[in-house]
Amino acid sequence: MSNGYLTTHVLDTARGVPAAGLAIRLYAIDGQARRLLAEMVTNDDGRTDSPILPKGEFATGTYELEFEAGAYLTASGTRAEDPRFLDVVPIRFGISDADAHYHVPLLLSPFGYSTYRGS
């Protein structure tokens, strides 16, 4: 059994607050196929209440996190252009160490985002 796990943290950099209530989906990627593994919503701290991919389910491979940025921005009162510049933000990444903690944060604003491998 692997000891690794996957977490995220979403910050609304335009407002300077954690992005609470943002829906997230995790997919396993195999070639052109995507398999849904988890669906979660961020809490008041912009994190999920448990790892997105917990110990025991964690494995090497290619994954994609989808962040429902547009719905979050609308719900937070950010004025929307039509169509909204950012809607669903996909981040595709690889896990090469099944025993490591992978942390994939998202720094979000209405017109841009960034990510990195955190700790």
Secondary structure, 3 states (H helix, E strand, C coil): CCCCEEECEEEECCCCEECCCCEEEEEEEECCEEEEEEEEECCCCCECCCCCECCCCCCCEEEEEEEEHHHHHHHCCCCCCCCCCCCEEEEEEEECCCCCEEECCEEEECCEEEECCEC
